Amino acid sequence: MHIEYLINYPEFLPFVARWNSEEWGYLYNKSSPEGFLAGLRTVLGKSQIPTTFVALEKMQQWAQ
């Protein structure tokens, strides 16, 4: 397993947005995965605060 910046793997943005929505959506009025996706896009980068990382393991399974 290794840790990477989410910005290097934009194909994972919808997954991360959905997970954030499911976990934290109740804290935000009428939150949606699309809303979280828009929010994530505003903080993508390597020096942004907050910075989002992804843990990667067995990359070939994501390609299937």
N, C-alpha and C positions, 0 to 999 in steps of 0.2 A: 504494500500500500504506500502511496505517496500523496502529498498534499500539493495542490496547485491553486492558482488564482482562478476564480470563476470566469474572469474575462478571457482567459485562454481557452475556455470550453463553452462558448456561447450556446451550443446545442443543449446544454444542461439547464439553461435559464428557465424554461417552462416547468421542469421538474422541481427546481428549487423554489420557484414562485408558488407552485401548488403546495409544496410541503410547508412553506411559511404561512400560506393562507389557512391551511388545515390546523396548524399548530397555534398561530397567533391571531388569526382573523377575528376571533371574538373580542379582541381588544380594540378593534377599529370598526366603526359604524359602517355597515354594508360593505365590508371588505370582500374582495374577490381575488382569484388567482391572477386575473388580468391587472388588477390594481397593484398587487405585489410585484408583478412582472415589470410594470412601468416604474415602480419605485426602485427595483433592483437595477434597472438600466441607468438610473440617475447616479448610482454609486459604484458603477463598475470601474475598476482601475486597480492599480497596484499601490497607490498612495492615498486612496480615498478612505475616509472614515465615515461609516464602517466599511471594512473590506470583507468581501465574501470569498471563502475558500471552498474547495471541494476535495474530498478524499477519494482517490481513485484506486481501484483494485480490479485486476483482470479486465482491462479495457475492451478486449474482444467481445465480452458478453454484452456490452452496450451497443455494439454494431449490429447485433442480431435482431 
